[in-house]
Amino acid sequence: MRRAAGLAGLLTALLAFTACGATIGGPGSTDHAISDGHLPVVAASALPAQAQTVLEEIEDGGPFEYPGKDGSTFGNYEHLLPKEPYGYYKEYTVDTLGASTRGARRIIAGRDGELYYTGDHYESFERIRP
């Protein structure tokens, strides 16, 4: 009897957790809001100014500072973003002031319009909320 009550409690908690993850994207979100509900969400307006500029460039279709790199396929080899077919994600460089290289900051864009930010070269991601 105690085991059945424990399982019922676990099922209730799991359903509540799933419901929370499903609403993280808010109105108008894609199915990806459910599958990447484990990622923190950041407002676009809270990103560094350089990232906001890149978001505008993505929306406008460029031009980009690194044309050979920006818009290239992001492989998601770290498996931190929702699993999608190769070629689904594109990456864009977010300028890092004072860096002698492209730096560690990127925006990843999914084919369905979802956007992610990493400030640590793919070690972690945040879902960008417009």
Buried (B, 14 or more C-beta within 10 A) or exposed (E): EEEEEEEEEEEEEEEEEEEEBBEBBEEEBBEBBBBBBEBEBBEBEEBBEBBBBBBEBBEEEEEBBEEEEBBEEBEBEEEBBBEBEEEBBBBBBBBBEEEEEBBBBBBBBBEEEBBBBBBEEBEBBBBBBE
